[in-house]
C-alpha cells in the first residue's frame, strides 16, 4: 500500500509541479539556449532501482564533455567546468527540476536515494548498495537533504576524491539505509517538507530535530552538519 500511495502522489505532485513551474522553466530554457554552449538539457546515465540504468534529466550547467575533464563526475564548489548561469541553477537546485519528468514517467520518485553515477555508486559500502538498489531513486531524500552543500564541503580539501569516497559516501550510505528501512508515507511527506526548509535555510542540523533515530554523523562531518 505504501508503494501504491507513493506512486500516486508522485504522479499527482510531479504533474501539478510541471504545470505550475512552466513560467519558471520556459525562461530558463530560453536563457540556456542563448548562453553558455547552447545546450538546454543534460542527459546522464544513473543507477536506478534493481541496478537498471535510467537517463536523468537535468538543465545543462557545465561544459560539454565535462565528465572527462578535471574531477570527472565529482563536482566541486567553483568548479571551472560550471557555466556562468549554471552556478545559479545549481545553487537554487533549479537544474534538478527537469527530473520531474523522470518522476512522472516512473523512473524516479519524489523521495528516495539520489540516483548516482556508476563511479559514485561504487563508493557506497556494499550493504548500502543493496539497500539503495531496492527502491526507486528520488528527486530528494535524506542523503541529499543532509548533504545539501556537498560541493562546498569538498571545496578546499587537498584530496576531494578521498574525502568524498572515505568520509561522505559511507555516512550517506547509512542515511539511505535508514530511509529504506523506514520507508512510509509519513516519512515521504516529512522529507518533502524538510527539503523545502533546507533549500531556504541551508541549516541541515534541523533534520535531527524532526527525524527520529537518524544515524549521527562521524567526527569528520560533525563540524559541517551539526
URGI-V184103 format. One record per pair of residues at least 4 apart in sequence whose C-alpha atoms are under 8 Angstrom apart, sorted by the first residue. I is the first residue (numbers start at 1). J is the second residue. D is the distance in Angstrom with one decimal. If there is no record, write none. Layout:
# URGI-V184103
i: (I,I)
j: (J,J)
d: (D,D)
This chain:
# URGI-V184103
i: (1,2,2,2,3,4,5,5,6,6,6,6,7,7,7,8,9,10,10,10,10,10,11,11,11,12,13,14,14,14,14,14,14,15,15,15,16,17,17,18,18,21,22,23,24,25,26,27,28,29,29,30,31,32,32,32,32,32,32,32,33,33,33,33,34,35,36,36,36,37,37,39,40,40,41,41,41,41,42,42,42,42,42,43,43,43,43,44,44,44,45,45,45,45,45,46,46,46,46,46,46,46,46,47,47,47,47,47,47,47,47,47,48,48,48,48,48,48,48,48,48,49,49,49,49,49,49,49,50,50,50,51,54,56,56,57,57,57,57,57,58,58,58,58,58,59,59,59,59,59,60,60,61,61,61,61,61,61,61,61,62,62,62,62,62,63,63,63,65,66,66,66,66,67,67,67,68,71,71,73,73,73,74,74,75,75,76,76,76,76,77,77,77,77,78,82,82,83,84,85,86,86,87,88,89,89,89,90,90,90,92,93,96,98,99,99,100,100,100,101,102,102,102,103,103,103,103,103,104,107,107,108,108,108,108,108,109,109,109,109,110,110,110,110,111,111,111,111,111,111,111,111,112,112,112,112,112,112,112,112,112,112,113,113,113,113,113,113,113,113,113,113,113,114,114,114,114,114,114,114,115,115,116,116,117,118,119,120,121,123,123,123,123,124,124,124,124,124,124,125,125,125,125,126,127,128,128,128,128,128,129,129,130,131,131,131,131,132,132,132,132,132,134,135,140,140,140,140,140,141,141,141,141,142,142,142,142,142,143,143,143,143,143,144,145,145,145,145,146,146,146,147,147,148,148,148,149,150,151,153,154,154,154,155,156,157,159,160,161,162,162,163,163,164,164,165,165,166,167,167,167,168,168,169,170,171,171,171,172,173,174,174,175,175,175,176,177,178,178,178,179,182,183,183,184,185,186,187,188,189,190,191,192,193,194,194,195,196,197,197,198,198,198,204,204,205,205,205,206,207,208,208,217,217,217,218,219,221,222)
j: (5,6,184,185,7,8,9,185,10,109,185,188,11,106,109,12,13,14,103,104,109,110,15,103,104,16,17,18,100,101,103,104,110,19,100,104,20,21,100,22,100,25,26,27,28,29,30,31,32,33,40,34,35,36,37,38,39,40,60,85,37,38,39,40,38,85,83,84,85,63,64,60,59,60,57,58,59,60,56,57,58,59,60,55,56,57,58,55,56,57,53,54,55,56,117,53,54,55,56,115,116,117,118,51,52,53,54,115,116,117,118,121,52,53,54,107,108,115,133,136,137,53,132,133,134,135,136,137,133,134,135,133,107,99,102,96,98,99,101,102,95,96,97,98,99,94,95,96,97,98,86,95,82,83,85,86,87,89,90,95,66,81,82,83,86,81,82,83,69,70,72,73,81,71,72,73,72,75,161,117,119,120,120,161,79,151,151,152,154,155,151,152,154,155,82,86,87,87,88,89,90,95,91,92,93,94,95,94,95,96,199,97,139,102,103,139,104,110,139,105,106,107,108,107,108,109,110,139,108,136,137,112,136,137,138,139,136,137,138,139,138,139,140,192,137,138,139,140,141,188,191,192,135,136,137,138,139,140,141,142,176,179,132,135,136,137,138,140,141,142,143,144,176,137,138,139,140,141,143,144,137,138,120,121,121,122,123,124,129,165,166,169,170,128,129,165,169,170,173,129,169,170,173,130,131,132,173,174,176,177,133,173,134,135,176,177,180,136,137,176,177,180,180,180,144,145,191,192,195,145,191,192,195,146,175,176,179,191,147,172,173,175,176,148,194,195,198,204,204,207,225,172,204,198,202,204,153,154,155,224,160,163,164,160,160,163,163,164,165,166,167,167,168,168,169,169,170,170,171,220,221,172,221,173,174,175,217,218,176,177,178,215,179,214,215,180,181,182,214,215,183,187,187,188,188,189,190,191,192,193,194,195,196,197,198,207,199,200,201,202,202,203,204,225,226,209,225,226,210,211,212,214,221,222,225,222,223,225,226)
d: (6.1,6.0,5.8,6.2,6.1,6.2,6.2,7.5,6.0,7.8,6.8,7.7,6.3,8.0,7.2,6.3,5.7,5.8,6.5,6.8,6.0,6.0,5.9,7.1,5.2,6.2,5.9,6.1,5.4,7.4,6.5,5.8,7.9,6.6,7.8,6.6,6.1,5.7,7.7,6.0,6.9,6.0,5.8,7.0,6.6,6.2,6.4,6.1,6.1,6.1,5.9,6.5,6.0,6.7,8.0,6.0,6.3,5.4,7.6,7.8,7.9,4.5,6.0,5.8,5.7,8.0,6.2,7.4,7.6,7.2,7.7,6.1,5.8,5.5,6.7,5.6,4.5,4.9,7.9,6.2,5.1,5.7,4.9,5.9,5.4,5.2,6.5,5.5,5.2,7.1,6.2,5.6,4.7,6.1,6.7,5.5,5.4,6.3,6.5,5.7,5.3,4.7,6.6,5.7,6.3,4.8,6.4,5.7,5.6,6.2,6.4,7.5,5.0,5.1,5.7,7.5,8.0,6.4,6.8,6.4,6.2,8.0,7.6,4.8,5.9,5.4,4.9,6.7,5.0,6.0,7.7,5.9,6.7,6.6,6.9,7.6,5.4,5.1,7.4,6.9,5.5,5.4,7.0,5.4,6.4,7.9,4.7,6.9,7.8,6.7,7.1,7.2,5.8,5.6,7.0,3.9,7.2,7.1,7.3,7.3,6.6,5.4,4.2,5.2,6.5,5.5,6.4,6.5,7.0,7.6,6.6,7.9,6.5,7.7,4.3,5.3,5.4,6.7,7.9,7.2,7.4,7.6,7.8,7.5,6.5,6.4,4.8,6.9,6.4,5.9,4.9,5.1,7.4,5.5,7.4,5.8,6.5,6.6,7.6,6.5,6.0,7.9,6.1,6.2,5.8,5.0,5.0,6.5,5.7,7.9,7.5,7.4,7.5,7.6,6.4,6.7,6.1,8.0,7.7,6.3,6.2,5.2,5.6,5.8,4.5,5.2,6.6,7.9,7.9,7.2,7.8,8.0,5.4,5.2,5.4,7.2,6.1,6.2,4.6,6.5,5.1,4.9,6.2,7.9,7.4,4.5,5.9,5.1,5.0,6.2,7.1,7.1,7.2,6.3,4.8,3.8,7.0,6.2,4.8,7.6,8.0,7.6,6.5,8.0,7.5,4.8,5.4,7.2,5.5,7.3,6.6,7.6,6.0,5.4,5.2,6.4,6.4,6.7,7.3,6.6,5.1,6.8,5.9,5.4,6.0,6.2,7.1,7.5,7.4,5.4,7.9,6.2,7.6,6.1,6.1,7.7,5.6,5.8,5.9,6.4,8.0,6.1,6.9,6.4,6.6,6.1,5.0,6.7,7.1,5.9,6.1,7.6,6.6,7.5,7.5,5.8,6.4,8.0,7.8,6.6,7.0,7.2,7.9,7.2,5.9,6.9,7.8,7.6,7.0,6.0,6.4,8.0,7.8,6.1,6.4,6.7,7.0,6.8,6.1,5.5,7.8,5.8,6.1,5.5,7.4,6.0,7.1,7.0,5.6,7.4,7.2,8.0,8.0,7.8,7.6,7.7,6.3,6.4,6.3,7.1,5.5,7.1,7.2,7.2,7.8,7.5,6.4,6.0,6.1,5.7,7.7,5.2,6.6,4.9,6.1,5.5,7.4,6.5,6.8,7.2,7.7,6.0,7.9,5.9,6.5,6.4,6.7,7.6,6.3,6.2,6.3,6.9,6.4,7.2,6.6,6.3,6.2,6.1,6.9,7.6,5.6,7.5,6.5,7.2,6.1,6.3,6.1,5.9,6.5,6.3,6.2,6.0,6.6,6.3,6.2,7.0,6.2,6.7,6.0,7.8,4.6,5.9,6.1,6.2,7.4,7.6,5.8,4.9,7.0,6.0,7.0,6.8,5.8,5.8,7.6,6.3,7.7,6.2,5.3)
